[in-house]
Amino acid sequence: MGDLMLRDGDEFFKLSFLKRFLLGTNGIIAGGCFKNIFNGERVKDIDIFFRDKRDLSDVNKKYQDNSDFTLLKNFMNV
């Protein structure tokens, strides 16, 4: 049970492209994108969750003029 092994994040190279979605945010990526990545499938979407409304608002301001990013759903009360 006490055999926790620390690993370098670069070891998981398949996930490295996700860094660009989190830079400068307090977001957490979850959802089916991980299944898609590890099964070699096309990633359909990336679910990013935020701890509070302020974090979400900050990200919306940061990316509002960037056409590479689109807010598809905004579940503020989940």
N, C-alpha and C positions, 0 to 999 in steps of 0.2 A: 504494500500500500504506500510506503514511503519512497517508492522508486520513481519519483517525478523527474522527467528528463526535459531540460530546457533545450529548445531548438531555435536556430536562426530562422527568421522569417523568410529569408531568401531561399531557404530549402524548399519552400512551397511555391516554386516558380509559376505554377499554373494560376496561382492567386494573385500574382504581383500586379496584374493590370488593374485590379480593384483599388489599389492605392490612390489612383487619380480621382476616384469618386469620394474619398474620405479626406483628402488633403484640406486642411484648414477648417475641418468640421468636427463636431462631437458625435458624429453618426456611427451607427452600428449596422453592418450589413448582415442580413439574414435571408432565409427563404430558399427557393428552389434553384437559384443561380449556382449554388455549390454542387448540387446534384448534376446540373448541366455541365459544369466545368469538369468534374471528375469522370463523367461518362463520355466526355469528348463531344458533347452536343452544343449547339448554338445557344448562347445565353439569351433568353427571351426578354428578361427584365432583371433589374437589380433592386431589391427591396432594402431601403435604408430607413432605419428608425432613429428617432431622436429622443433624448431624455425629457425635453420639455418644449413648450411653444417658442421660447426664445431661441433655442438652438435651431429649430426649424425655420423661424423667421430670418435668422442670420444667413442660413444657407440659401433661402429663397432670394435674398438681396444679393448675395455673392454671385449666383448663377442666373439671375433673371434675364440677362442679355446674352447668355451663352446658348447658342442653338444646339450644342451637343448634349445639353441636359434639359429634361422636361419633367415637371412635376405632374404625375398622372393622377394621383389620388392624395388627398390631404385628410387623413383621419385624425383630427386634433383631439378627439376625446376617447381614443382607444387605450 
